[in-house]
């Protein structure tokens, strides 16, 4: 592979990586198992508390 082709290939790869960073993320951010359990526990507690207040 000649020198010009190699340089052009490297520049194209760097540009592709830079544009991929700027693009919006397709996947949701990772949430650890402990955080998911904590969120589920909070979600299950909320309806009970608000349901008690609604009957008063």
N, CA, C and O of each residue as an XYZ file, in Angstrom:
224
protein
N       0.863     -1.173      0.000
C       0.000      0.000      0.000
C       0.907      1.233      0.000
O       1.825      1.341      0.812
N       0.639      2.147     -0.909
C       1.517      3.309     -0.963
C       1.201      4.291      0.155
O       0.171      4.195      0.823
N       2.112      5.236      0.339
C       2.045      6.143      1.469
C       0.794      7.032      1.423
O       0.144      7.236      2.449
N       0.457      7.554      0.255
C      -0.702      8.444      0.145
C      -2.001      7.705      0.476
O      -2.878      8.242      1.152
N      -2.107      6.483     -0.004
C      -3.323      5.699      0.254
C      -3.458      5.410      1.749
O      -4.554      5.470      2.306
N      -2.341      5.100      2.384
C      -2.360      4.787      3.813
C      -2.770      6.009      4.625
O      -3.566      5.895      5.557
N      -2.236      7.169      4.280
C      -2.582      8.406      4.984
C      -4.052      8.734      4.786
O      -4.746      9.105      5.733
N      -4.529      8.594      3.540
C      -5.928      8.872      3.238
C      -6.849      7.923      4.027
O      -7.895      8.335      4.529
N      -6.446      6.667      4.124
C      -7.236      5.675      4.862
C      -7.295      6.025      6.351
O      -8.351      5.911      6.972
N      -6.167      6.451      6.924
C      -6.130      6.836      8.332
C      -7.001      8.060      8.593
O      -7.742      8.101      9.575
N      -6.912      9.060      7.712
C      -7.717     10.261      7.893
C      -9.208      9.945      7.794
O     -10.012     10.503      8.541
N      -9.574      9.065      6.889
C     -10.972      8.687      6.738
C     -11.468      7.945      7.983
O     -12.599      8.157      8.420
N     -10.635      7.085      8.549
C     -11.005      6.346      9.758
C     -11.187      7.288     10.939
O     -12.125      7.134     11.721
N     -10.285      8.271     11.072
C     -10.399      9.238     12.162
C     -11.660     10.083     12.014
O     -12.338     10.373     13.000
N     -11.971     10.477     10.778
C     -13.172     11.277     10.535
C     -14.427     10.468     10.852
O     -15.397     10.999     11.394
N     -14.400      9.195     10.514
C     -15.553      8.328     10.782
C     -15.782      8.179     12.284
O     -16.921      8.228     12.748
N     -14.704      7.998     13.040
C     -14.817      7.875     14.493
C     -15.315      9.174     15.121
O     -16.121      9.148     16.051
N     -14.835     10.311     14.611
C     -15.252     11.606     15.148
C     -16.737     11.847     14.883
O     -17.446     12.345     15.757
N     -17.209     11.503     13.700
C     -18.623     11.717     13.395
C     -19.501     10.744     14.169
O     -20.640     11.073     14.500
N     -18.991      9.557     14.460
C     -19.755      8.600     15.256
C     -19.918      9.087     16.684
O     -20.953      8.847     17.305
N     -18.913      9.765     17.210
C     -19.013     10.316     18.566
C     -20.058     11.417     18.637
O     -20.758     11.545     19.642
N     -20.169     12.213     17.580
C     -21.107     13.328     17.570
C     -22.540     12.874     17.331
O     -23.484     13.576     17.694
N     -22.707     11.713     16.726
C     -24.051     11.217     16.430
C     -24.763     10.854     17.730
O     -24.109     10.466     18.698
N     -26.090     10.973     17.771
C     -26.816     10.614     18.995
C     -26.690      9.117     19.289
O     -26.614      8.293     18.378
N     -26.671      8.797     20.549
C     -26.506      7.401     20.965
C     -27.751      6.605     20.600
O     -28.872      7.071     20.802
N     -27.557      5.416     20.068
C     -28.675      4.570     19.673
C     -29.146      3.712     20.834
O     -30.329      3.390     20.946
N     -28.211      3.348     21.690
C     -28.562      2.490     22.818
C     -28.777      3.332     24.071
O     -28.192      4.405     24.216
N     -29.610      2.843     24.965
C     -29.812      3.511     26.242
C     -28.574      3.335     27.101
O     -27.806      2.390     26.914
N     -28.385      4.238     28.032
C     -27.244      4.156     28.934
C     -27.406      2.942     29.827
O     -28.518      2.627     30.251
N     -26.299      2.249     30.120
C     -26.340      1.036     30.920
C     -26.689      1.361     32.365
O     -26.129      2.285     32.954
N     -27.613      0.600     32.932
C     -27.990      0.740     34.334
C     -27.631     -0.571     35.024
O     -28.055     -1.643     34.592
N     -26.858     -0.482     36.086
C     -26.398     -1.690     36.763
C     -27.563     -2.423     37.412
O     -28.634     -1.855     37.629
N     -27.332     -3.685     37.713
C     -28.379     -4.528     38.289
C     -28.849     -3.975     39.629
O     -30.044     -3.998     39.922
N     -27.924     -3.480     40.444
C     -28.283     -2.927     41.748
C     -29.157     -1.684     41.583
O     -30.128     -1.497     42.316
N     -28.806     -0.846     40.622
C     -29.614      0.356     40.378
C     -31.003     -0.001     39.861
O     -31.985      0.647     40.220
N     -31.090     -1.042     39.009
C     -32.393     -1.466     38.506
C     -33.265     -1.977     39.642
O     -34.462     -1.694     39.687
N     -32.668     -2.730     40.560
C     -33.430     -3.238     41.705
C     -33.889     -2.088     42.594
O     -35.010     -2.096     43.103
N     -33.016     -1.100     42.778
C     -33.375      0.055     43.600
C     -34.535      0.832     42.968
O     -35.466      1.241     43.661
N     -34.470      1.032     41.648
C     -35.544      1.744     40.954
C     -36.853      0.966     41.017
O     -37.923      1.557     41.164
N     -36.769     -0.362     40.905
C     -37.975     -1.183     40.984
C     -38.579     -1.116     42.382
O     -39.801     -1.076     42.523
N     -37.736     -1.103     43.421
C     -38.229     -1.019     44.793
C     -38.892      0.334     45.038
O     -39.936      0.406     45.685
N     -38.294      1.399     44.527
C     -38.893      2.720     44.683
C     -40.221      2.807     43.935
O     -41.174      3.414     44.425
N     -40.284      2.209     42.765
C     -41.514      2.252     41.974
C     -42.626      1.454     42.658
O     -43.795      1.836     42.596
N     -42.264      0.350     43.306
C     -43.285     -0.458     43.964
C     -43.751      0.207     45.263
O     -44.885     -0.022     45.685
N     -42.921      1.012     45.898
C     -43.303      1.692     47.132
C     -44.177      2.912     46.850
O     -45.078      3.205     47.637
N     -43.944      3.616     45.775
C     -44.672      4.849     45.475
C     -46.182      4.666     45.378
O     -46.912      5.450     45.985
N     -46.698      3.659     44.637
C     -48.164      3.535     44.540
C     -48.821      3.243     45.891
O     -49.947      3.677     46.135
N     -48.135      2.520     46.761
C     -48.702      2.202     48.063
C     -48.872      3.477     48.880
O     -49.918      3.680     49.497
N     -47.857      4.338     48.891
C     -47.895      5.566     49.668
C     -48.957      6.509     49.092
O     -49.753      7.075     49.841
N     -48.972      6.677     47.778
C     -49.928      7.606     47.179
C     -51.345      7.061     47.258
O     -52.300      7.834     47.335
N     -51.497      5.727     47.240
C     -52.824      5.144     47.360
C     -53.409      5.389     48.736
O     -54.613      5.616     48.852
N     -52.592      5.351     49.787
C     -53.051      5.613     51.145
C     -53.472      7.049     51.312
O     -54.443      7.330     52.014
N     -52.762      7.966     50.680
C     -53.103      9.375     50.782
C     -54.378      9.690     50.014
O     -55.130     10.585     50.400
N     -54.623      8.973     48.947
C     -55.788      9.255     48.108
C     -57.090      8.879     48.820
O     -58.122      9.501     48.568
N     -57.064      7.864     49.712
C     -58.297      7.429     50.393
C     -58.657      8.345     51.558
O     -59.809      8.355     51.992
N     -57.696      9.118     52.077
C     -57.993     10.000     53.225
C     -58.880     11.140     52.866
O     -59.212     11.958     53.725
